[in-house]
Amino acid sequence: MRHGKKNNHLGRKEGHRSAMLSNMAISLITHKRIFTTVAKAKALRVFVEPIITRSKADSTHSRRMVFADLQNKEAVTELFREVAVKVADRPGGYTRIIKTGNRQGDAAEMCMIELVDFNENLLKDSSSKKAAKTTRRRGGKKATPKTDTDSNATSTTEE
């Protein structure tokens, strides 16, 4: 039974798993999008989202805490300069996982994990949708109510 075991071990020892997640997080921060298996992407999302949340507050302490996880100066610098600025108003959900099918060799489920605010194609689509003018269904004034003579005339014809 696996009661209380929340993390996916990914078939690796703890040191190898933490090093792999750290390297994948560095690649995600520098390239904004990486291709990997679905299981690794889900584990990476749990690993990298608290790091991005911590990068919103640009203090020495938060930089040191992020560097303890990533161990890469360039990635930490890019995270605090570029990524944190774009995700400043987002309350969470900084990554998106898009499934791309199965790998040919071993049929593993593959996916693309990306930072949400850095996909230019989706940002262009959403900005064009926001720019379009919304119209209402009812255009003008309400129709004038029928007079008593009109209603009597229709009621007599129905009988």
HUNOR-V831734 format. One record per residue. PHI is phi in whole degrees, -180 to 180 (none if undefined). Layout:
PHI + PHI
//
This chain:
none + -119 + -65 + 75 + -103 + -94 + -97 + -84 + -77 + 57 + 68 + -134 + -73 + -63 + -67 + -66 + -65 + -68 + -67 + -65 + -66 + -64 + -65 + -68 + -66 + -62 + -63 + -65 + -69 + -78 + -98 + 71 + -161 + -137 + -106 + -159 + -79 + -65 + -64 + -68 + -66 + -67 + -68 + -68 + -61 + -65 + -79 + -91 + -66 + -64 + -66 + -67 + -62 + -68 + -74 + -64 + -94 + -85 + -127 + -62 + -64 + -67 + -63 + -69 + -67 + -68 + -65 + -64 + -83 + -94 + 59 + -149 + -64 + -65 + -67 + -65 + -63 + -67 + -62 + -78 + -85 + -103 + -70 + -63 + -68 + -75 + -100 + -60 + -95 + -86 + -80 + 159 + 68 + -83 + -119 + -132 + -110 + -119 + -74 + -116 + 115 + -105 + -73 + -71 + -69 + -124 + 59 + -75 + -69 + -105 + -155 + -117 + -110 + -141 + -79 + -63 + -81 + -114 + -91 + -66 + -63 + -71 + -67 + -66 + -63 + -70 + -70 + -71 + -69 + -70 + -74 + -67 + -78 + -88 + -116 + -96 + -75 + -89 + -85 + -116 + -72 + -68 + -67 + -69 + -67 + -71 + -81 + -63 + -69 + -67 + -69 + -68 + -67 + -75 + -72 + -75 + -75 + -74 + -78
//
